[in-house]
């Protein structure tokens, strides 16, 4: 049917009055921010919400009737719901407080729909631990399946919306009797059960859930008699986890990390909700990257990277699953105050820092790590603590800092190796700043061009490059430049033989752009997602440029420009604040540490 120009899918069993009521709730900003869908088993609660989701998420849905988040909650626990809601809203949230903080900072009106809430792993705990805190946010509206008298309905009664809208499908007013009768005739159903379509269809009772021993017997065996988990498939392994949790044996299953990676993440997370240990902690830390449409191979690669340095035997076990990328080393934040910790900015070292990474924390303290292994090497002397937006290392080893207010500072080495001396470098940066005429927001150096100062980006969306005493500028983004990478390309006669700059920029607009100063920028973005870019990096290898980009939802993509269909996608479960390409290693700076991965 069509309602004010909105395409709406057909709603069967005479439920049009109920459907129109829910559409009215979506459009009525004065309605209670919580709507409970109630009714006896078989009354069609999930079917009605599935219909509403189809109507509320299509391209033709008006803004005032749009549903932003949908999670079929059956089997979900608090953690997996947090991860899924955060993922759909484009934020990285591993815990309830992190999700609440992100949504409070965003402030946009958000409708969350949870079909099957009554079949969550622990519905009352989901409500008290997550949904009631969410309802404290004034911009959030919640539509959930919660029958009157159920534990979840009782828990919702203690929310910030104690008098919700209630759509009780057992009430005849929400079902057209004549249409219900015609539907029964068509489906060979019994109209005497009006208004319950499930009862009218004479559905068989749900089969009993199999036990752990029965499920274990279904897992195929290797020739040596050990379980062949790869052949078992995620559905069987998910049932295995659910049965283990039901029978109180979930803690023993974490001994084999493959059981986690190869099963469905929702079932695993529900079973491990109250468990502990290195593998469980790694799973929880990686959670936002594990939920949703992920493959077993990607989950194994993500979990393995999270276990590097914490449980090397478990990491080796996960390496037996072929994947498109692999973690090389990682330094994850430990308990207490010891480093490693948050990494806000990264750069590949040069000159006296050759073979090292420069790593900045939120206070602006800079450490050096061995790029190949992550082994700590030392610290740089910095003039007082201050947050940094970016840092870069020139060919001669001078480190250039860009602070959170757009100011620059130079940290020259005791013996500069080559390139611009600090005085000339400072003058070039001043020329770039004056030409930009706006606050600087990004910085990157191309060390293979020793006579060139770093490139800069600004809050107006422009990128600037200094060359021969002049500045070349190009506006590449709608909104601020949020990340910048620089490299040198070589080849061709004349000046090109000396190398020419290749800049990659990321913006708040979600675009990744490529520009060679002195030429027109590419008409189309190299990459684009509906999420701000947080970091970029670029190197030029034997097969051409390699570009890496990270977005605010923690998604990272690496692509060789010569192979547009060969992009590698990865996530580690944290936001990614900075990136660096050190040879064939991609290094990620995150709120909880730093890791190096090798896209294969």
C-alpha positions in Angstrom: 0.0 0.0 0.0 1.0 3.7 -0.2 0.8 6.2 2.6 1.4 9.8 1.6 3.7 8.8 -1.2 5.7 6.2 0.9 5.9 2.7 -0.5 4.7 0.3 2.1 4.9 -3.5 1.6 1.6 -5.5 2.0 0.7 -6.6 5.5 -1.3 -9.8 5.7 -3.7 -11.4 8.2 -5.8 -8.2 8.5 -3.0 -6.4 10.4 -3.3 -3.1 8.4 -4.7 -1.2 11.5 -1.7 -2.3 13.6 0.7 -1.3 10.8 -0.9 2.2 10.4 -0.6 2.6 14.2 3.1 1.9 14.2 3.6 4.2 11.2 1.8 6.9 13.2 4.0 6.3 16.2 7.1 6.8 14.1 5.9 10.1 12.7 4.5 11.5 15.9 7.3 13.2 17.9 4.9 13.8 20.8 4.3 10.1 21.3 6.1 8.2 24.1 9.7 7.4 23.1 9.1 3.8 23.9 6.6 1.5 22.1 6.1 -2.0 23.2 4.6 -4.6 20.9 2.7 -7.2 22.9 0.6 -10.2 22.3 0.4 -14.0 22.9 2.7 -16.4 21.1 1.8 -16.7 17.5 0.1 -13.2 17.4 2.6 -12.0 14.8 4.7 -9.6 16.8 8.0 -10.3 14.9 6.1 -10.4 11.6 4.7 -7.0 12.2 8.0 -5.5 13.2 9.7 -7.1 10.2 7.1 -5.4 8.0 7.7 -2.1 9.7 11.4 -2.4 9.2 10.9 -3.0 5.5 8.7 0.1 5.4 11.0 2.2 7.6 14.4 1.6 5.9 13.7 1.8 2.2 15.1 4.6 0.0 11.6 6.1 -0.3 11.0 6.3 3.5 10.4 9.8 4.7 12.8 11.2 7.2 10.2 11.3 10.0 9.4 7.6 9.6 12.9 6.3 9.2 14.4 3.6 11.5 18.1 4.0 12.0 18.9 0.8 13.8 17.4 -2.7 13.5 18.7 -5.7 15.5 16.7 -9.0 15.4 17.5 -9.6 19.1 17.0 -13.3 19.3 20.1 -14.8 20.9 21.8 -11.4 21.5 23.4 -10.5 24.8 24.2 -7.0 26.1 27.6 -6.9 24.5 26.6 -8.1 21.1 23.7 -5.6 21.0 26.1 -2.8 21.9 28.4 -3.8 19.1 25.7 -4.1 16.6 24.0 -0.8 17.5 27.3 1.0 17.4 28.2 -0.5 14.0 24.9 0.5 12.4 25.3 4.1 13.7 28.9 4.3 12.5 30.6 4.5 15.9 33.0 2.1 17.6 31.6 1.1 21.0 32.7 -2.0 22.9 30.8 -1.3 26.1 27.5 0.4 27.2 29.3 3.5 28.6 31.2 3.9 25.3 27.9 3.6 23.3 26.1 6.1 25.5 28.9 8.6 25.2 29.1 8.3 21.4 25.3 8.7 21.1 25.2 11.7 23.5 27.9 13.4 21.5 26.1 12.8 18.3 22.7 14.0 19.4 20.8 13.1 16.2 17.3 11.6 16.6 17.6 7.8 16.5 15.0 5.1 16.3 16.1 1.6 17.4 13.9 -1.4 16.6 14.4 -4.7 18.3 12.3 -7.6 17.0 12.6 -10.7 19.0 13.7 -9.0 22.2 11.8 -11.6 24.2 14.1 -14.2 22.7 17.3 -12.5 23.6 19.9 -14.4 25.6 18.7 -12.7 28.8 15.9 -10.3 28.0 15.5 -8.7 31.4 19.3 -8.2 31.6 19.4 -6.6 28.1 16.7 -4.2 29.2 18.3 -3.2 32.5 21.9 -3.2 31.3 21.4 -1.5 27.9 17.9 -0.4 26.9 17.0 1.5 30.0 20.3 3.5 29.9 19.7 4.2 26.2 16.3 5.6 27.0 17.9 8.2 29.2 19.0 9.8 26.0 16.3 12.3 24.9 16.9 11.8 21.2 16.5 8.0 21.3 13.2 6.2 20.6 12.8 2.5 21.1 10.4 0.0 19.5 10.6 -3.5 20.9 8.8 -6.8 21.1 8.0 -7.1 24.9 4.7 -8.9 25.8 2.8 -7.6 28.8 3.7 -9.6 31.9 7.1 -10.7 30.6 10.4 -10.0 32.4 11.5 -7.6 29.7 8.2 -5.6 30.0 8.6 -5.4 33.7 12.2 -4.2 33.3 11.1 -1.6 30.8 8.5 -0.3 33.2 11.5 1.0 35.2 12.9 3.0 32.3 12.9 6.8 31.7 9.6 6.2 29.8 7.4 4.5 32.4 4.2 4.9 30.4 5.1 3.7 26.9 2.8 3.3 23.9 1.6 -0.3 23.9 0.3 -2.1 20.8 -1.3 -5.3 22.0 -2.0 -7.6 19.1 -4.4 -9.6 21.2 -6.7 -6.5 21.1 -9.2 -7.0 18.2 -9.0 -3.3 17.3 -5.6 -3.9 15.6 -6.9 -6.6 13.2 -9.5 -6.2 10.5 -11.9 -9.2 11.0 -13.0 -9.3 7.4 -9.5 -9.3 6.0 -8.4 -11.8 8.7 -11.2 -14.1 7.5 -10.2 -13.8 3.8 -6.6 -14.5 4.8 -7.7 -17.6 6.7 -9.6 -18.9 3.7 -6.6 -18.4 1.5 -4.2 -20.1 4.0 -6.5 -22.9 5.0 -6.4 -21.5 8.5 -9.1 -21.6 11.3 -10.8 -18.1 11.6 -12.1 -19.1 15.1 -8.7 -18.1 16.5 -9.1 -14.4 15.5 -7.0 -12.3 16.0 -4.1 -14.7 16.4 -2.7 -15.8 13.0 -0.2 -18.3 14.5 -3.0 -20.2 16.3 -5.2 -20.1 13.2 -2.4 -21.7 11.2 -2.3 -24.6 13.7 1.5 -24.4 14.0 3.4 -27.3 15.6 5.1 -26.6 18.9 8.8 -25.7 18.8 11.1 -28.8 18.8 13.2 -29.4 21.9 16.7 -27.9 21.8 19.5 -30.5 21.4 21.9 -31.1 24.2 25.7 -30.6 24.2 26.5 -34.3 23.8 24.2 -34.7 20.8 25.7 -31.7 19.1 29.2 -32.8 19.7 28.5 -36.1 18.0 27.4 -34.2 14.9 30.8 -32.4 14.5 32.8 -34.1 11.7 36.1 -35.8 12.7 39.6 -35.6 11.1 41.4 -38.8 10.2 43.1 -38.7 13.6 39.8 -38.5 15.4 40.0 -34.8 16.4 37.1 -32.5 15.6 37.1 -31.0 12.2 35.9 -27.6 13.1 36.3 -26.1 9.7 34.0 -28.7 8.2 31.4 -28.4 11.0 30.1 -25.0 9.8 29.0 -22.0 11.8 25.4 -23.0 12.4 26.3 -26.3 14.1 29.1 -24.6 16.2 26.7 -21.8 17.2 24.2 -24.4 18.5 27.1 -26.0 20.3 27.9 -22.7 22.1 24.3 -22.1 22.9 23.9 -25.6 24.4 27.2 -25.2 26.4 26.0 -21.9 27.9 22.6 -23.5 28.7 24.3 -26.4 30.5 27.0 -24.3 32.2 30.0 -25.5 30.2 30.8 -22.4 28.1 33.9 -21.6 30.1 35.6 -24.9 28.9 35.1 -24.1 25.2 37.4 -21.1 25.2 40.3 -23.5 25.4 40.2 -23.8 21.6 40.1 -20.3 20.0 39.0 -21.8 16.7 35.7 -22.7 18.4 35.2 -18.9 18.9 36.2 -17.7 15.4 34.4 -20.4 13.4 31.0 -20.1 15.2 28.4 -17.4 14.9 29.6 -14.4 17.0 26.2 -13.7 18.6 26.1 -17.2 20.1 29.7 -17.1 21.2 29.3 -13.6 22.8 26.2 -14.7 24.7 27.9 -17.8 26.1 31.0 -15.8 27.1 29.1 -12.8 28.7 30.4 -13.6 32.2 33.5 -15.6 31.4 37.1 -14.4 31.8 40.6 -15.3 30.5 43.0 -14.0 27.8 41.0 -15.4 24.9 37.7 -14.1 26.3 39.2 -10.6 26.9 40.6 -10.6 23.4 37.2 -11.6 22.0 35.5 -8.8 24.0 38.1 -6.2 22.8 37.6 -7.3 19.2 33.8 -7.5 19.5 32.8 -4.5 17.3 34.8 -6.0 14.5 33.3 -9.5 14.9 29.6 -8.8 14.8 27.6 -8.4 11.6 28.4 -9.9 8.2 31.9 -11.2 9.0 33.6 -14.3 7.7 35.2 -17.0 9.9 38.5 -16.2 8.2 38.3 -12.5 9.1 37.2 -13.3 12.7 40.2 -15.6 13.1 42.6 -13.0 11.8 41.1 -10.3 14.0 41.1 -12.5 17.1 44.6 -13.7 16.4 45.9 -10.1 16.2 44.2 -9.3 19.5 46.0 -12.3 21.1 49.5 -11.4 19.8 51.6 -10.8 22.9 48.9 -12.2 25.2 48.6 -15.9 24.2 51.0 -16.9 21.5 49.8 -20.5 21.4 46.2 -19.4 20.8 47.4 -17.0 18.1 49.3 -19.8 16.4 46.1 -22.0 16.5 44.1 -19.2 14.7 46.8 -18.8 12.1 45.8 -22.2 10.6 42.7 -20.5 9.1 43.6 -18.9 5.7 42.8 -15.2 5.6 43.5 -12.2 3.3 45.6 -10.4 6.0 47.6 -11.3 9.1 48.7 -9.6 12.2 52.5 -9.3 12.5 52.9 -7.8 16.0 50.8 -5.9 18.5 51.2 -3.9 21.7 47.9 -3.8 23.6 47.1 -1.7 26.6 47.8 -3.7 29.8 46.1 -3.4 33.1 47.4 -0.5 35.1 49.3 2.6 33.9 52.1 1.0 31.9 52.6 1.8 28.2 51.4 0.8 25.6 48.4 2.9 25.6 46.4 5.2 23.2 48.2 6.1 20.0 47.0 9.3 18.4 49.6 9.8 15.7 52.1 7.7 13.8 54.9 8.3 11.4 57.6 6.2 9.7 61.1 7.4 10.9 63.9 8.5 8.7 67.5 9.7 9.1 68.5 8.7 12.6 65.1 7.1 13.1 65.4 4.9 10.0 63.7 1.5 10.6 61.6 2.9 13.4 58.1 4.2 14.0 57.3 7.5 15.8 54.3 7.0 18.1 52.5 9.8 19.9 50.1 9.4 22.8 47.2 11.8 23.7 49.5 14.0 25.8 51.9 14.4 22.9 54.7 12.3 24.3 56.5 10.6 21.4 58.1 7.1 21.6 60.0 5.1 19.0 59.4 1.5 18.1 61.2 -0.9 15.9 59.0 -1.1 12.8 59.6 -4.8 12.1 58.9 -6.1 15.6 57.2 -3.3 17.6 60.1 -3.4 20.2 60.3 -0.1 22.1 63.5 1.8 21.4 63.3 5.2 23.1 61.6 8.6 23.5 61.9 12.0 21.9 62.3 15.1 24.0 59.2 17.3 23.5 58.6 20.8 24.9 55.8 20.0 27.3 52.6 17.9 27.0 50.1 18.9 24.3 47.7 16.9 22.1 48.9 16.3 18.6 46.9 16.0 15.4 49.7 14.6 13.4 53.5 14.2 13.1 55.8 13.6 10.2 59.5 12.8 9.7 61.5 14.4 7.0 64.4 12.7 5.0 66.9 14.3 7.3 65.2 13.1 10.5 63.6 16.3 11.6 60.2 15.5 13.2 57.4 18.0 12.5 54.6 18.2 15.0 51.1 19.5 14.3 49.2 20.2 17.5 45.5 20.2 18.2 45.3 24.0 17.7 46.9 23.9 14.2 50.4 25.0 15.4 53.6 23.4 14.2 56.9 22.6 15.9 60.2 21.2 14.7 62.3 18.6 16.6 65.6 18.5 14.7 68.0 15.6 15.3 71.5 16.4 16.6 73.0 15.8 13.2 70.5 16.2 10.3 71.3 13.8 7.5 69.9 15.6 4.4 67.1 17.8 3.1 66.0 21.2 4.3 67.7 22.6 7.4 65.4 23.5 10.3 65.5 27.2 9.4 64.3 26.6 5.8 61.8 24.0 6.9 60.3 26.4 9.4 60.1 29.2 6.8 58.3 26.8 4.3 55.8 25.8 7.0 55.1 29.5 7.7 54.5 30.0 3.9 52.1 27.1 3.8 50.2 28.4 6.9 49.9 31.9 5.5 48.7 30.7 2.1 46.1 28.4 3.7 44.6 31.2 5.6 42.8 28.6 7.8 43.6 26.4 10.7 45.8 23.5 9.7 44.3 20.1 10.4 46.6 17.5 8.7 50.3 17.0 8.0 52.4 14.6 5.9 55.9 14.4 4.6 57.3 12.7 1.5 60.9 11.7 2.6 61.9 10.5 -0.8 61.7 14.2 -1.8 64.4 15.6 0.6 64.1 19.2 -0.7 60.4 19.4 0.0 58.6 20.4 3.2 55.6 18.5 4.5 52.2 18.9 2.9 49.4 20.3 5.0 45.6 20.2 5.0 43.2 22.7 6.5 39.7 22.9 8.1 38.2 24.3 4.9 39.0 21.1 2.9 42.1 22.3 1.0 45.5 20.6 0.7 48.7 22.7 0.2 52.1 21.8 -1.2 55.2 24.1 -1.3 57.5 23.9 -4.3 60.2 26.4 -5.5 59.1 29.1 -3.1 55.4 28.9 -4.3 52.5 27.0 -2.8 50.1 24.8 -4.9 46.7 24.4 -3.3 43.6 22.4 -4.2 40.3 22.1 -2.3 39.6 18.4 -2.2 36.9 18.0 0.5 33.6 19.3 1.7 34.5 20.1 5.3 37.9 19.7 7.1 40.8 17.6 5.9 41.1 15.0 8.6 44.1 13.0 7.4 46.9 13.3 4.9 49.6 11.0 3.5 52.5 11.7 1.1 54.8 9.7 -1.0 57.0 10.2 -4.0 56.5 8.6 -7.5 59.4 8.2 -9.9 59.7 7.6 -13.6 59.8 9.5 -16.9 62.2 12.0 -18.4 63.3 15.4 -17.0 62.1 16.5 -13.5 60.0 13.3 -13.1 63.2 11.3 -12.9 63.8 13.1 -9.6 60.4 12.1 -8.3 57.2 14.0 -7.9 54.8 14.2 -5.0 51.7 12.1 -4.6 49.3 13.2 -1.9 46.4 11.2 -0.4 43.9 13.1 1.7 40.9 12.0 3.9 38.1 14.2 4.9 35.2 14.6 7.3 33.1 14.0 4.2 34.2 10.4 4.2 36.1 10.7 0.9 39.7 9.6 0.2 41.2 11.8 -2.6 44.4 11.5 -4.7 46.3 14.5 -5.9 49.6 15.2 -7.6 50.5 18.9 -7.0 50.7 20.7 -10.3 48.1 18.5 -11.9 44.3 18.4 -11.7 43.1 16.1 -8.9 41.3 12.9 -9.9 37.7 13.6 -10.6 36.4 10.7 -8.5 37.4 9.8 -5.0 39.8 6.9 -4.6 37.4 5.6 -1.9 34.4 6.9 -0.1 32.2 5.7 2.8 29.4 7.3 4.7 31.6 8.1 7.7 34.5 10.6 8.4 38.0 9.5 7.5 40.3 9.3 10.5 43.6 8.3 9.0 45.3 7.6 5.6 48.7 6.4 4.5 50.4 5.9 1.1 53.5 4.3 -0.3 54.6 3.8 -3.9 55.9 0.2 -4.5 57.0 -1.7 -7.5 53.4 -2.2 -8.6 52.4 1.4 -8.0 50.8 3.3 -5.2 49.2 1.5 -2.2 46.7 3.5 -0.3 45.3 2.7 3.2 42.4 4.5 4.8 40.5 4.3 8.1 37.1 5.6 9.0 35.5 6.6 12.2 33.6 3.3 12.6 37.0 1.4 12.7 36.8 0.1 9.2 40.2 0.0 7.4 40.7 -0.6 3.7 44.0 -1.2 1.8 44.1 -1.0 -2.0 46.7 -1.1 -4.7 45.6 1.5 -7.3 46.7 -0.8 -10.1 44.2 -3.5 -8.8 40.9 -1.7 -8.1 39.1 -5.0 -7.3 41.8 -6.3 -4.9 41.1 -4.2 -1.8 41.7 -5.7 1.6 39.2 -4.8 4.4 39.9 -5.3 8.0 38.8 -4.2 11.5 40.4 -4.8 14.9 37.5 -3.7 17.1 38.8 -0.3 18.0 38.7 3.1 16.5 41.7 3.8 14.3 43.3 7.2 15.0 46.4 6.9 12.8 48.0 4.8 10.1 51.5 4.3 8.7 52.8 2.1 5.9 56.3 0.8 6.7 57.2 -1.2 3.7 54.7 -4.0 3.4 53.4 -3.5 7.0 50.4 -1.4 7.8 50.6 0.0 11.3 47.4 1.1 13.2 47.3 3.4 16.1 44.3 2.9 18.3 42.9 4.0 21.7 44.1 0.8 23.2 47.4 0.2 21.6 49.2 -0.2 18.3 49.3 -3.2 15.9 51.1 -4.0 12.6 49.3 -6.2 10.0 50.4 -7.5 6.7 47.8 -7.4 3.9 48.5 -10.5 1.9 
